[in-house]
Amino acid sequence: MKIRNLYLIGCVILTSIVIASCQKISTPQQPTEANEMILLGKYIAKYHPGLMPKSSGLYYVVTKAAADSAEAIVKGDVVDVFYNGFLIADDPKAGVGDGYNFDGTGVTPFTFTVGAGKVIPGWDEGVAYMKEGTEAKLIIPSRLAYGGAQISVIPGFSSLVFYLKATKKPVSLN
């Protein structure tokens, strides 16, 4: 009888622990464009108050200006870009900021033709605002990146932050 009572008490305690732990587990919120815009707004307010987006929604920030004599990068130019890409995070302790570094070039640049549609639209647009040697920060809403689709470690409806430096590749005369 005593063993049975201990068994029942143990079952009640175990059930209580399981119920309590389940209540603490919260289902991650489904990514939505509305949630993305809230997070993006908090990020801009913290790091770039007053910054207005381009008509497309892209935020472009020069972090190191090129020389006045530097050539503008234009559609059709082949460029080498060194970059690091981050997701925007909203940490309960640290607040909003650059989160997970999902991609970067390291020592080998990424080469592409500006305006050829081979990169996300935010890159094609943002790099075309640069001059050779400019260092810039592109804050790209999902509609200029991957939209609602999850791509690798990038959740759907994620604004992306890229720090980059672009240089034109010499034109080959061959």
C-alpha angles and dihedrals in degrees: 000000000000091000090051091051091048089049092051092046089050091050091050092050092046091048091049091052092049092049092047093049092048091054090057093053110090124193111240112254113255109252112252134174089243092057090046092054091050091052092044090051091052090050094050092045091052101043106021110022111188094017110141122208124240113257089270093056095256117138113214122191124177107219095177121015121224121236114284089245093054117121119248117246110237139182109289096031117126108227139187111220128192110197151158121208125206138183116229111249132194105206115189091226105032098033125218119343147115107324132178115011097224099175145002143160104238108190099339117074124226110241125206143146112256113240095011093113094240093121133043113292092247090062095046089052099039098048089050088063091059134090121218109284095016117141113212145169118228117197104194125190115219093255087068092043127030102330115207095338121107109231114191106301094349111099120218116272093026122150110218130215118207127185108198148165120203132196129178117247113234113260111250114233094200 
